[in-house]
Amino acid sequence: RGRVLPLLDIGPAMNPWTREVVDAIVDRPDAVTWLQDCWPNFGTWPSHSKECCAQRLAACFDESAFTYDRCCHASTGQPRRPLLRFGLDVNDGRQYGELLEHV
């Protein structure tokens, strides 16, 4: 209870319904970069992103691509980290090494 569990989506480019909650994505190498991170250069934006999330500052978000729910963990008020991205052919089990190490 109260834990934030990471969510991995396989093939989100075809059906991006998890965009608001996903932490890691697996897709074809040419499709794995389609979803932009909320906080570019996350390492240099910690205070800005934390303030945006903690105070729900409207100027930090928009109604479509960068919503509060997508960019912040609602349960903690903390910014989401940049997405983990695994570019591979899901039909080729030999490419699963890095993904399996992650899960």
Secondary structure, DSSP 8 states (H G I E B T S, - for coil): -------EEESTTT--TTTTT-SEEEE-TTTTTSS--SSTTGGG-HHHHHHHHHHT-GGG--SSSS-HHHHEETTTTEE----EEEE--TT-GGG-HHHHHH-
